[in-house]
Amino acid sequence: MTRPAYPNDLTDAEWNVLRPLLPPEAPVGRPRKWSLREILDGIFYLLRGGIAWRAMPHDFPPWQTIYHAV
């Protein structure tokens, strides 16, 4: 990660449990700009903090990306 960790970020152990449950990257088309781990960390930050979508810190993916992932 290139940003400071937040208390609600996934641990490596949690990520290793969730990773096999998520869809793989498509073999064709545009590559992902944001990792699924970063998107999940953003979702957990939003849920734990009860903040507005547009109040997401700028070191997460854009709020629109996280919003559409939910």
N, CA, C and O of each residue as an XYZ file, in Angstrom:
280
protein
N       0.837     -1.185      0.000
C       0.000      0.000      0.000
C       0.879      1.244      0.000
O       1.964      1.259      0.580
N       0.401      2.254     -0.643
C       1.168      3.487     -0.707
C       0.590      4.549      0.219
O       1.093      5.672      0.258
N      -0.441      4.219      0.953
C      -1.056      5.174      1.865
C      -0.903      4.670      3.290
O      -0.623      3.491      3.509
N      -1.087      5.558      4.261
C      -1.038      5.087      5.646
C      -2.220      4.156      5.919
O      -3.291      4.308      5.332
N      -2.014      3.208      6.801
C      -3.070      2.242      7.112
C      -4.105      2.869      8.037
O      -3.779      3.675      8.909
N      -5.357      2.481      7.827
C      -6.453      2.884      8.708
C      -6.802      1.687      9.588
O      -6.530      0.546      9.213
N      -7.400      1.935     10.755
C      -7.717      0.821     11.660
C      -8.658     -0.219     11.048
O      -8.622     -1.385     11.441
N      -9.492      0.182     10.101
C     -10.459     -0.744      9.509
C      -9.933     -1.445      8.257
O     -10.672     -2.208      7.635
N      -8.680     -1.211      7.872
C      -8.121     -1.884      6.693
C      -8.054     -3.391      6.918
O      -7.897     -3.865      8.043
N      -8.177     -4.121      5.826
C      -8.066     -5.573      5.902
C      -6.648     -5.971      6.305
O      -5.670     -5.400      5.821
N      -6.551     -6.943      7.183
C      -5.239     -7.513      7.492
C      -4.884     -8.470      6.359
O      -5.742     -8.827      5.552
N      -3.637     -8.881      6.300
C      -3.237     -9.843      5.273
C      -3.999    -11.155      5.426
O      -4.355    -11.779      4.426
N      -4.252    -11.581      6.659
C      -4.995    -12.826      6.888
C      -6.434    -12.696      6.388
O      -6.954    -13.620      5.762
N      -7.079    -11.560      6.658
C      -8.450    -11.336      6.178
C      -8.486    -11.281      4.652
O      -9.386    -11.839      4.024
N      -7.503    -10.607      4.065
C      -7.438    -10.503      2.613
C      -7.259    -11.879      1.974
O      -7.860    -12.163      0.937
N      -6.443    -12.727      2.580
C      -6.224    -14.070      2.039
C      -7.485    -14.918      2.091
O      -7.640    -15.830      1.279
N      -8.387    -14.641      3.024
C      -9.671    -15.350      3.073
C     -10.609    -14.820      1.990
O     -11.294    -15.600      1.328
N     -10.643    -13.508      1.808
C     -11.582    -12.895      0.856
C     -11.146    -13.010     -0.606
O     -11.992    -13.128     -1.492
N      -9.863    -12.977     -0.862
C      -9.366    -12.932     -2.246
C      -9.923    -14.040     -3.146
O     -10.299    -13.748     -4.281
N      -9.994    -15.306     -2.689
C     -10.535    -16.342     -3.576
C     -12.031    -16.185     -3.875
O     -12.535    -16.789     -4.822
N     -12.734    -15.392     -3.087
C     -14.170    -15.207     -3.278
C     -14.500    -14.106     -4.280
O     -15.649    -13.974     -4.701
N     -13.512    -13.325     -4.660
C     -13.720    -12.193     -5.559
C     -13.438    -12.599     -7.006
O     -12.641    -13.502     -7.260
N     -14.096    -11.924     -7.953
C     -13.882    -12.287     -9.356
C     -12.468    -11.947     -9.821
O     -11.916    -10.917     -9.432
N     -11.884    -12.807    -10.650
C     -10.553    -12.489    -11.191
C     -10.657    -11.366    -12.219
O     -11.736    -11.047    -12.720
N      -9.520    -10.788    -12.511
C      -9.492     -9.750    -13.535
C      -9.774    -10.384    -14.891
O      -9.286    -11.473    -15.192
N     -10.555     -9.702    -15.693
C     -10.921    -10.225    -17.008
C      -9.675    -10.323    -17.892
O      -8.814     -9.444    -17.843
N      -9.572    -11.392    -18.705
C      -8.399    -11.538    -19.563
C      -8.369    -10.525    -20.718
O      -7.316    -10.277    -21.304
N      -9.517     -9.953    -21.033
C      -9.589     -8.948    -22.099
C     -10.158     -7.668    -21.519
O     -10.764     -7.674    -20.447
N      -9.962     -6.591    -22.222
C     -10.498     -5.313    -21.776
C      -9.476     -4.511    -20.990
O      -8.300     -4.865    -20.905
N      -9.954     -3.449    -20.433
C      -9.097     -2.528    -19.702
C      -8.683     -3.134    -18.370
O      -9.522     -3.715    -17.681
N      -7.431     -3.017    -17.990
C      -7.009     -3.538    -16.682
C      -7.597     -2.686    -15.554
O      -7.942     -1.522    -15.751
N      -7.699     -3.279    -14.396
C      -8.234     -2.559    -13.243
C      -7.304     -1.420    -12.861
O      -6.082     -1.570    -12.846
N      -7.902     -0.290    -12.555
C      -7.106      0.860    -12.110
C      -6.866      0.787    -10.607
O      -5.825      1.233    -10.126
N      -7.818      0.228     -9.861
C      -7.738      0.122     -8.410
C      -7.811     -1.338     -8.009
O      -8.564     -2.111     -8.601
N      -7.045     -1.713     -7.022
C      -7.089     -3.096     -6.550
C      -8.383     -3.318     -5.771
O      -8.930     -2.396     -5.167
N      -8.854     -4.548     -5.799
C     -10.072     -4.875     -5.068
C      -9.861     -4.693     -3.565
O     -10.804     -4.371     -2.842
N      -8.660     -4.892     -3.102
C      -8.371     -4.692     -1.683
C      -8.561     -3.229     -1.294
O      -9.122     -2.943     -0.236
N      -8.102     -2.302     -2.131
C      -8.284     -0.874     -1.861
C      -9.761     -0.498     -1.858
O     -10.203      0.302     -1.034
N     -10.522     -1.079     -2.783
C     -11.956     -0.793     -2.845
C     -12.653     -1.314     -1.594
O     -13.486     -0.620     -1.012
N     -12.314     -2.538     -1.176
C     -12.904     -3.088      0.042
C     -12.505     -2.266      1.271
O     -13.333     -2.026      2.150
N     -11.263     -1.843      1.335
C     -10.840     -0.994      2.448
C     -11.662      0.300      2.472
O     -12.030      0.779      3.545
N     -11.949      0.861      1.306
C     -12.778      2.066      1.233
C     -14.202      1.806      1.700
O     -14.787      2.632      2.401
N     -14.763      0.662      1.317
C     -16.115      0.305      1.748
C     -16.153      0.159      3.269
O     -17.065      0.671      3.918
N     -15.173     -0.533      3.834
C     -15.144     -0.729      5.282
C     -14.935      0.599      6.014
O     -15.499      0.806      7.088
N     -14.137      1.490      5.448
C     -13.935      2.812      6.049
C     -15.260      3.563      6.090
O     -15.613      4.157      7.109
N     -15.977      3.534      5.000
C     -17.257      4.233      4.903
C     -18.270      3.656      5.896
O     -18.956      4.408      6.588
N     -18.364      2.332      5.967
C     -19.327      1.699      6.855
C     -18.997      1.927      8.324
O     -19.886      2.183      9.135
N     -17.741      1.834      8.653
C     -17.356      1.997     10.056
C     -17.506      3.445     10.508
O     -17.929      3.709     11.633
N     -17.163      4.371      9.639
C     -17.215      5.775     10.024
C     -18.574      6.416      9.847
O     -18.835      7.473     10.422
N     -19.459      5.793      9.054
C     -20.775      6.367      8.811
C     -20.703      7.721      8.135
O     -21.501      8.611      8.430
N     -19.757      7.878      7.236
C     -19.553      9.166      6.575
C     -20.313      9.207      5.248
O     -20.802      8.185      4.767
N     -20.403     10.385      4.676
C     -21.008     10.556      3.361
C     -20.028     10.078      2.287
O     -18.813     10.125      2.476
N     -20.572      9.621      1.168
C     -19.734      9.128      0.073
C     -18.680     10.146     -0.326
O     -17.509      9.808     -0.499
N     -19.101     11.384     -0.471
C     -18.176     12.418     -0.957
C     -17.163     12.861      0.079
O     -16.268     13.648     -0.228
N     -17.291     12.363      1.314
C     -16.350     12.713      2.367
C     -15.222     11.683      2.488
O     -14.443     11.721      3.440
N     -15.138     10.765      1.525
C     -14.067      9.764      1.549
C     -12.716     10.466      1.445
O     -12.563     11.384      0.640
N     -11.729     10.048      2.249
C     -10.395     10.642      2.124
C      -9.833     10.428      0.715
O     -10.177      9.460      0.036
N      -8.994     11.315      0.306
C      -8.462     11.273     -1.064
C      -7.429     10.187     -1.286
O      -7.016      9.969     -2.425
N      -6.998      9.501     -0.242
C      -6.027      8.430     -0.463
C      -6.702      7.089     -0.742
O      -6.017      6.082     -0.923
N      -8.033      7.062     -0.778
C      -8.777      5.888     -1.246
C      -9.109      6.084     -2.722
O      -8.938      7.184     -3.248
N      -9.582      5.032     -3.399
C     -10.078      5.248     -4.758
C     -11.202      6.287     -4.738
O     -11.780      6.536     -3.680
N     -11.520      6.893     -5.875
C     -12.595      7.892     -5.904
C     -13.893      7.317     -5.336
O     -14.173      6.127     -5.475
N     -14.679      8.183     -4.696
C     -15.910      7.711     -4.064
C     -16.845      7.066     -5.075
O     -17.585      6.151     -4.713
N     -16.842      7.507     -6.330
C     -17.712      6.925     -7.341
C     -17.341      5.456     -7.593
O     -18.220      4.619     -7.802
N     -16.052      5.151     -7.573
C     -15.602      3.787     -7.779
C     -16.088      2.884     -6.647
O     -16.568      1.777     -6.891
N     -15.963      3.355     -5.431
C     -16.399      2.570     -4.279
C     -17.917      2.458     -4.270
O     -18.453      1.397     -3.948
N     -18.615      3.527     -4.616
C     -20.079      3.534     -4.645
C     -20.604      2.486     -5.627
O     -21.539      1.752     -5.307
N     -20.016      2.414     -6.804
C     -20.479      1.476     -7.832
C     -20.037      0.042     -7.543
O     -20.588     -0.899     -8.113
N     -19.061     -0.131     -6.674
C     -18.644     -1.476     -6.284
C     -19.625     -2.090     -5.306
O     -19.727     -3.312     -5.198
N     -20.349     -1.231     -4.591
C     -21.322     -1.715     -3.610
C     -22.534     -2.100     -4.381
O     -23.521     -2.546     -3.796
